[in-house]
Amino acid sequence: MQKKNSLLTEDIKRYNRYFWTWVIGVVAFVALIIVATGFGLFGELPSFRDLENPKSNLASIIYAEDKAELGTYYVQNRSNVRFKDISPNVINALVATEDVRFLEHSGVDFKRTFSIILYNLIGKKQGASTITQQLALNLFSEQAREKSTLKRIPQKLKELIVAVRLERNYTKEEIITMYLNTVDFGNNSFGIKAAARTYFNTTPAKLDPAQAATLVGILKGTSLYSPTRNPERSLGRRNLILRKMADENFISEAEAEKFKQESLGLKFNPASHSEGLATYFRAVLKKDIQQTLKELSITKADGTPYDLDRDGLKIYTTINTKMQRYAEESQIEYMKTLQKEFNAHWKGRDPFKGNENLIKQGMKRSDRYKALIEEGLSESEIEKNFNTPTQMEIFSWRGNIDTVMKPIDSIKYYKMILRNSLMSMDPNTGEIKAWVGGINFEHFKYDQVKMGTRQVGSTAKPFTYAVGIDNGYSPCYQVNNVPYTVTGYGEPWTPRGHVAKQGYLTLRQAMALSQNYITAWVMQQVGPESVAALIQRMGITSNVPPYPSIALGSFEASVFDMTGAYSAFVNHGVWTEPTYLLRVEDKNGNVLFERKPKVVVALNPQTAYIMTYMLKGVVEQGTGVRLRYRYGLTNPIGGKTGTTNDNSDGWFMAITPQLVTGIWTGCEDRAIHFRSTNLGEGANTALPIFAGFIKKVYADPSLGITKGDFEQPTGGISTVLDCNQYHQGAGGENQEGSSENLNERLGF
């Protein structure tokens, strides 16, 4: 018996020895694996510097004048937010669902890990990763979560090590903030800031418990629990999280029940480069910044170039969100009406008769044509493709239309769509407040504010008159309104024109009524070289040859340049470069570069003020008078309409003491246009958009745009502006009383 007990004791000792040897061996093996992982045997681990500066794709944010977000550039729509700007409801929902012991563990919750192992052994699969471990995977793993157990083990070990390191380097607040800034919420929304805006059109600070639970619920599966794709499943997940929040005493039982009765309440606002405010402006701005960074050789600390889609730059602009919205609204409101007029005007007629080449050009410029060429199709095969009906989505002012149409017919359709652009700026600072580069960025990407140039027509006339005023001519000086030929500057030039009023007209009347003959007479007195020089001093960057015809706007210019030029009239003759970008900062707020506008003294201050008086005449008694009689704008406003040959381009340049606005309207091709000047003139195609815009601006007192008059230059005005007191002078007869009101004569 004693021998038997002795043998039993030996067996127990042996088994204990085997057991502890096995346990120690396993522990030693695990420790060895962990040490090996720590030394990078199973892949490189992040360095201390990497932990201090975790890499993630951050969207660059565009800020408007009032610091509101105008848009983003992104590969992943992600913007960081600080802990204090996140609602406690989000933190509570996340902790209650993902990691209830988050505040207690040091990166790895061993207590939870062992209990999860037991659950998995009995077939109840559960995840054991803490929030810190999930952050480690999101930030520092080069791959997604592995499916294979063998591959997952080393990945898991790396997560454990990185999680512990993260806990040593960051506070709990910083860790949970980084986590919420990096996770994917679906619908191209990365981080809680983008998610709050995308799903509820709000900020993270304003999320209530139900909204927070909905967003945290998405993390279980961005597709499976998507509020937009699977709303019922998302609702169930939300209610489960509300239940857990109540269990952890983050909300009361009553609150949980109340919120569970509510619908998801989505205000879905998906991020898109083709949607939102100032889409054309944002596209131009991006190219500008990229070019500037390259030209100035501005790079990151490691020498690599900045990436606007990934590096989280902060871009500060001059755009005013309210004015931008008013400008876009005014464009949409009027262009819908104008397009109807245009369609009715051409009904039953073929606008392409004699312009068949436009269709072929449009075909060859299209993306479809380029794609078919790359596929190796012949011209005949491509032509057949363009004449085969196919399913497509087309633009309309009633919204996008899904239809079946021949691609060649879609080209004709788009050729008949009127385009429009608008820019409005502060003439004193040069800051651009509104930029509408086209009618729909999704369908028409080409920006017509800065990138496009068109003939400017009669909006060029004030440049010629300004040189005349600068040479001593009075706005009250009278000239006979008869055909006039300019000589001495190359071939003799006689402009075409109609006579709005026969006999002698003052220069102010002539410009107000946009009379070509008297404008040509002024050109004869001052010469095209001096006019071309002034135009260039006023910021027109396109080619302006010194020919007499530039008096009537035979040259092309952009809305951007023309608006900047007119600002010099208001700013006492000083041209201030139109500016839309103030500065660009990196993600940490370090300034990469700033913009300061160029300033050029283009005109004598008295001449500039007289030109504002001349331009007011256009609205008071000339081609812009409908601003008064139709739109009720009786405060001091100056302007100039412009209509090019065959009514191809309609312009309106408007000046007020605080805003200068330029507007252009026309089709893609100049050959497609209104057939009558009554419909195609700038007073009908462009002016009404300004009227709608400025009325909205005046109605918003927060903008501070008043209805005051233009300020005289320091020292006052020596020129007589009251034509009743003006005498023509040497060689001329007394012209008192010649400045009569033209409204009755013109039928206004």
Backbone hydrogen bonds, N-H to C=O, Kabsch-Sander energy under -0.5 kcal/mol:
donor,donor_aa,acceptor,acceptor_aa,energy
5,N,1,M,-2.6
6,S,2,Q,-2.0
7,L,3,K,-2.5
8,L,4,K,-2.3
9,T,5,N,-2.5
10,E,6,S,-2.3
11,D,7,L,-2.7
12,I,8,L,-2.6
13,K,9,T,-2.5
14,R,10,E,-2.7
15,Y,11,D,-3.4
16,N,12,I,-2.9
17,R,13,K,-2.5
18,Y,14,R,-3.0
19,F,15,Y,-3.2
20,W,16,N,-3.1
21,T,17,R,-2.4
22,W,18,Y,-2.7
23,V,19,F,-3.2
24,I,20,W,-3.4
25,G,21,T,-2.6
26,V,22,W,-3.0
27,V,23,V,-3.2
28,A,24,I,-3.4
29,F,25,G,-2.9
30,V,26,V,-3.3
31,A,27,V,-3.1
32,L,28,A,-2.8
33,I,29,F,-2.8
34,I,30,V,-2.9
35,V,31,A,-2.9
36,A,32,L,-3.0
37,T,33,I,-2.9
38,G,34,I,-2.8
39,F,35,V,-1.7
40,G,37,T,-1.7
41,L,36,A,-2.9
43,G,40,G,-1.4
51,L,47,S,-2.2
52,E,48,F,-2.0
53,N,49,R,-1.8
58,L,56,S,-0.8
58,L,310,R,-2.9
59,A,78,R,-3.9
60,S,73,Y,-2.3
60,S,308,L,-0.9
61,I,313,L,-2.2
62,I,71,G,-2.9
63,Y,61,I,-0.6
63,Y,315,I,-3.9
64,A,68,A,-3.2
65,E,319,I,-3.5
67,K,64,A,-2.0
70,L,62,I,-3.4
70,L,68,A,-0.5
71,G,62,I,-1.0
73,Y,60,S,-2.2
75,V,76,Q,-0.5
75,V,309,D,-1.5
76,Q,309,D,-0.6
78,R,76,Q,-2.3
79,S,190,F,-0.7
85,D,82,R,-1.4
86,I,83,F,-1.9
87,S,204,P,-1.6
90,V,87,S,-1.4
91,I,87,S,-1.3
92,N,88,P,-3.0
93,A,89,N,-2.3
94,L,90,V,-2.4
95,V,91,I,-2.7
96,A,92,N,-2.6
97,T,93,A,-1.3
98,E,94,L,-3.2
99,D,94,L,-0.6
99,D,95,V,-1.4
102,F,99,D,-1.7
104,E,101,R,-1.5
105,H,101,R,-2.1
106,S,108,V,-0.6
110,F,108,V,-1.2
113,T,109,D,-2.5
114,F,110,F,-2.5
115,S,111,K,-1.5
116,I,112,R,-2.4
117,I,113,T,-2.0
118,L,114,F,-1.7
119,Y,115,S,-2.0
120,N,116,I,-2.6
121,L,117,I,-2.0
122,I,118,L,-1.4
123,G,120,N,-1.2
124,K,119,Y,-2.8
125,K,123,G,-1.0
134,Q,130,T,-2.5
135,L,131,I,-2.2
136,A,132,T,-2.2
137,L,133,Q,-2.1
138,N,134,Q,-2.5
139,L,135,L,-2.8
140,F,136,A,-2.3
141,S,137,L,-1.2
152,R,148,S,-2.2
153,I,149,T,-1.9
155,Q,151,K,-1.1
156,K,152,R,-3.1
157,L,153,I,-2.3
158,K,154,P,-2.1
159,E,155,Q,-2.0
160,L,156,K,-2.2
161,I,157,L,-2.2
162,V,158,K,-2.7
163,A,159,E,-2.8
164,V,160,L,-2.1
165,R,161,I,-2.2
166,L,162,V,-2.8
167,E,163,A,-2.2
168,R,164,V,-1.5
169,N,165,R,-1.5
170,Y,166,L,-2.2
175,I,171,T,-2.2
176,I,172,K,-2.5
177,T,173,E,-1.9
178,M,174,E,-2.6
179,Y,175,I,-2.4
180,L,176,I,-2.2
181,N,177,T,-1.5
182,T,178,M,-0.8
182,T,179,Y,-1.3
183,V,179,Y,-1.7
185,F,183,V,-0.5
185,F,189,S,-3.0
189,S,186,G,-1.0
190,F,77,N,-2.4
190,F,188,N,-0.5
191,G,183,V,-2.9
191,G,189,S,-0.6
192,I,180,L,-2.2
195,A,191,G,-2.1
196,A,192,I,-2.6
197,R,193,K,-1.7
198,T,194,A,-2.7
199,Y,195,A,-2.7
200,F,196,A,-1.6
201,N,197,R,-0.9
202,T,196,A,-1.4
206,K,203,T,-1.4
207,L,204,P,-1.1
212,A,208,D,-2.9
213,A,209,P,-2.4
214,T,210,A,-2.1
215,L,211,Q,-2.2
216,V,212,A,-2.6
217,G,213,A,-2.0
218,I,214,T,-1.1
218,I,215,L,-0.5
219,L,215,L,-0.7
219,L,216,V,-0.9
220,K,217,G,-1.3
221,G,218,I,-1.9
225,Y,221,G,-2.9
226,S,223,S,-1.2
230,N,226,S,-2.6
234,S,230,N,-2.5
235,L,231,P,-2.4
236,G,232,E,-2.1
237,R,233,R,-2.2
238,R,234,S,-2.6
239,N,235,L,-2.3
240,L,236,G,-1.8
241,I,237,R,-2.0
242,L,238,R,-2.3
243,R,239,N,-1.9
244,K,240,L,-2.0
245,M,241,I,-2.6
246,A,242,L,-1.9
247,D,243,R,-2.1
248,E,244,K,-1.8
249,N,246,A,-1.7
250,F,245,M,-2.9
251,I,245,M,-0.9
256,A,252,S,-2.4
257,E,253,E,-2.3
258,K,254,A,-2.3
259,F,255,E,-2.7
260,K,256,A,-1.9
261,Q,257,E,-0.9
261,Q,258,K,-0.9
262,E,259,F,-1.1
267,K,199,Y,-3.0
269,N,198,T,-4.1
275,E,272,S,-1.3
279,T,276,G,-0.5
282,R,278,A,-2.5
283,A,279,T,-1.6
284,V,280,Y,-2.2
285,L,281,F,-2.9
286,K,282,R,-2.0
287,K,283,A,-1.6
288,D,284,V,-2.1
289,I,285,L,-2.6
290,Q,286,K,-2.5
291,Q,287,K,-2.3
292,T,288,D,-2.4
293,L,289,I,-2.8
294,K,290,Q,-1.7
295,E,291,Q,-2.8
296,L,292,T,-2.6
297,S,294,K,-0.9
298,I,293,L,-2.4
299,T,297,S,-0.6
300,K,304,T,-2.9
303,G,300,K,-2.3
306,Y,298,I,-0.6
308,L,306,Y,-0.5
310,R,307,D,-1.7
311,D,307,D,-2.8
312,G,58,L,-2.1
314,K,585,E,-2.7
315,I,61,I,-3.0
315,I,313,L,-0.6
316,Y,314,K,-0.5
316,Y,583,R,-2.6
317,T,63,Y,-2.5
317,T,315,I,-0.6
318,T,580,Y,-1.5
320,N,433,K,-2.0
321,T,319,I,-0.6
324,Q,320,N,-2.9
325,R,321,T,-2.2
326,Y,322,K,-2.6
327,A,323,M,-2.6
328,E,324,Q,-2.4
329,E,325,R,-2.7
330,S,326,Y,-2.4
331,Q,327,A,-2.1
332,I,328,E,-2.3
333,E,329,E,-2.7
334,Y,330,S,-2.0
335,M,331,Q,-2.9
336,K,332,I,-1.7
337,T,333,E,-0.8
338,L,334,Y,-2.7
339,Q,335,M,-2.5
340,K,336,K,-1.4
341,E,337,T,-1.9
342,F,338,L,-2.5
343,N,339,Q,-2.7
344,A,340,K,-2.6
345,H,341,E,-2.4
346,W,342,F,-1.4
347,K,343,N,-0.6
347,K,344,A,-0.7
349,R,346,W,-2.4
353,K,350,D,-1.3
355,N,352,F,-2.2
358,L,355,N,-1.8
359,I,355,N,-0.5
359,I,356,E,-0.9
360,K,356,E,-1.3
361,Q,357,N,-2.5
362,G,358,L,-2.5
363,M,359,I,-2.4
364,K,360,K,-2.2
365,R,361,Q,-1.4
366,S,362,G,-0.7
366,S,363,M,-0.9
370,K,366,S,-1.7
371,A,367,D,-2.4
372,L,368,R,-2.4
373,I,369,Y,-2.3
374,E,370,K,-2.0
375,E,371,A,-1.4
376,G,373,I,-1.4
377,L,372,L,-2.1
382,I,378,S,-2.5
383,E,379,E,-2.5
384,K,380,S,-2.0
385,N,381,E,-2.1
386,F,382,I,-2.3
387,N,383,E,-0.9
387,N,384,K,-0.6
388,T,385,N,-1.4
390,T,405,M,-1.9
392,M,403,T,-3.0
394,I,401,I,-2.6
399,G,396,S,-1.7
401,I,394,I,-2.7
403,T,392,M,-3.0
403,T,401,I,-0.6
405,M,390,T,-2.5
405,M,403,T,-0.5
408,I,386,F,-2.5
409,D,406,K,-0.8
410,S,406,K,-1.8
411,I,407,P,-1.4
412,K,408,I,-1.5
413,Y,409,D,-2.5
414,Y,410,S,-2.4
415,K,411,I,-2.0
416,M,412,K,-1.0
416,M,413,Y,-0.6
417,I,414,Y,-1.3
418,L,416,M,-0.5
419,R,666,G,-3.4
421,S,664,W,-2.1
422,L,436,V,-2.4
423,M,662,G,-2.1
424,S,434,A,-2.2
425,M,660,V,-2.6
426,D,431,E,-2.9
430,G,426,D,-2.4
432,I,579,T,-2.9
433,K,424,S,-2.8
434,A,424,S,-1.8
436,V,422,L,-3.2
437,G,435,W,-0.6
443,H,440,N,-0.5
444,F,440,N,-3.0
448,Q,437,G,-2.8
452,G,447,D,-0.7
454,R,557,A,-2.2
456,V,555,F,-1.8
457,G,553,G,-1.7
459,T,456,V,-1.6
460,A,457,G,-1.8
461,K,458,S,-1.4
463,F,460,A,-1.5
464,T,460,A,-0.9
464,T,461,K,-0.7
465,Y,461,K,-2.1
466,A,462,P,-2.4
467,V,463,F,-1.6
468,G,464,T,-1.9
469,I,465,Y,-2.9
470,D,466,A,-2.4
471,N,467,V,-1.2
472,G,469,I,-1.7
473,Y,468,G,-2.1
477,Y,474,S,-1.7
479,V,505,L,-2.4
481,N,503,G,-2.5
482,V,480,N,-1.9
486,V,493,W,-3.3
493,W,486,V,-2.3
500,A,498,H,-0.8
505,L,479,V,-2.4
507,L,477,Y,-1.5
508,R,475,P,-2.4
510,A,506,T,-2.8
511,M,507,L,-2.3
512,A,508,R,-2.3
513,L,509,Q,-2.4
514,S,511,M,-0.8
515,Q,510,A,-2.7
516,N,514,S,-0.5
519,T,515,Q,-1.4
520,A,516,N,-2.4
521,W,517,Y,-1.9
522,V,518,I,-2.2
523,M,519,T,-2.2
524,Q,520,A,-2.1
525,Q,521,W,-1.4
526,V,522,V,-1.9
527,G,523,M,-2.9
531,V,527,G,-1.3
532,A,528,P,-2.9
533,A,529,E,-2.2
534,L,530,S,-1.9
535,I,531,V,-2.5
536,Q,532,A,-2.0
537,R,533,A,-2.2
538,M,534,L,-1.8
539,G,536,Q,-1.6
540,I,535,I,-1.7
541,T,539,G,-0.6
547,Y,545,P,-2.6
550,I,547,Y,-1.9
551,A,548,P,-1.9
552,L,549,S,-1.5
553,G,550,I,-1.3
554,S,549,S,-1.0
557,A,454,R,-2.3
559,V,448,Q,-0.7
560,F,449,V,-2.7
562,M,558,S,-2.5
563,T,559,V,-2.5
564,G,560,F,-1.8
565,A,561,D,-2.4
566,Y,562,M,-2.2
567,S,563,T,-1.2
568,A,564,G,-0.7
568,A,565,A,-1.2
569,F,565,A,-0.5
569,F,566,Y,-0.8
570,V,566,Y,-1.0
571,N,567,S,-2.3
572,H,569,F,-0.5
573,G,568,A,-2.6
574,V,571,N,-1.9
575,W,573,G,-0.6
575,W,600,V,-3.2
576,T,574,V,-0.6
577,E,575,W,-0.6
577,E,598,K,-2.9
579,T,430,G,-3.6
582,L,316,Y,-2.9
582,L,580,Y,-0.5
583,R,316,Y,-1.2
584,V,593,F,-2.3
585,E,314,K,-3.0
586,D,590,N,-2.5
587,K,311,D,-0.5
589,G,586,D,-2.0
592,L,584,V,-3.3
593,F,584,V,-1.3
595,R,582,L,-2.9
600,V,575,W,-2.7
602,A,573,G,-2.3
602,A,600,V,-1.0
603,L,573,G,-1.8
608,A,604,N,-2.5
609,Y,605,P,-2.2
610,I,606,Q,-2.5
611,M,607,T,-2.1
612,T,608,A,-1.5
613,Y,609,Y,-1.7
614,M,610,I,-2.5
615,L,611,M,-2.8
616,K,612,T,-1.8
617,G,613,Y,-1.1
618,V,614,M,-0.7
618,V,615,L,-0.5
619,V,615,L,-0.8
620,E,616,K,-2.5
621,Q,617,G,-2.6
622,G,618,V,-1.1
623,T,512,A,-2.5
624,G,618,V,-1.9
625,V,622,G,-1.7
627,L,624,G,-1.9
628,R,625,V,-1.9
629,Y,625,V,-1.8
630,R,626,R,-1.9
631,Y,626,R,-1.5
632,G,628,R,-1.3
633,L,627,L,-2.7
634,T,632,G,-1.1
638,G,655,I,-2.6
639,G,615,L,-1.5
640,K,653,M,-2.2
642,G,651,W,-1.8
644,T,649,D,-1.8
647,N,644,T,-2.0
648,S,645,N,-1.3
650,G,665,T,-2.7
651,W,642,G,-3.1
652,F,663,I,-2.0
653,M,640,K,-2.5
654,A,652,F,-0.5
654,A,661,T,-3.2
655,I,638,G,-2.9
656,T,659,L,-2.2
660,V,425,M,-2.5
661,T,654,A,-2.7
662,G,423,M,-2.8
663,I,652,F,-1.6
664,W,421,S,-2.1
665,T,650,G,-2.3
666,G,419,R,-1.9
667,C,648,S,-0.5
667,C,672,I,-0.5
672,I,669,D,-1.6
673,H,671,A,-0.6
674,F,647,N,-0.7
679,L,676,S,-0.7
680,G,676,S,-2.6
681,E,677,T,-2.0
684,N,681,E,-1.8
685,T,681,E,-2.1
686,A,682,G,-2.2
687,L,682,G,-2.5
689,I,686,A,-1.1
690,F,686,A,-1.2
691,A,687,L,-2.2
692,G,688,P,-2.2
693,F,689,I,-2.2
694,I,690,F,-3.2
695,K,691,A,-1.9
696,K,692,G,-1.4
697,V,693,F,-2.0
698,Y,694,I,-2.8
699,A,695,K,-1.6
700,D,697,V,-1.3
703,L,700,D,-1.8
704,G,701,P,-1.2
706,T,704,G,-0.8
716,G,713,P,-2.3
721,L,719,T,-0.5
723,C,721,L,-1.0
725,Q,722,D,-2.1
726,Y,723,C,-0.6
728,Q,733,E,-0.7
732,G,729,G,-2.6
738,S,735,Q,-1.5
740,E,738,S,-1.6
746,L,742,L,-2.2
747,G,743,N,-0.7
747,G,744,E,-0.8
748,F,743,N,-2.8
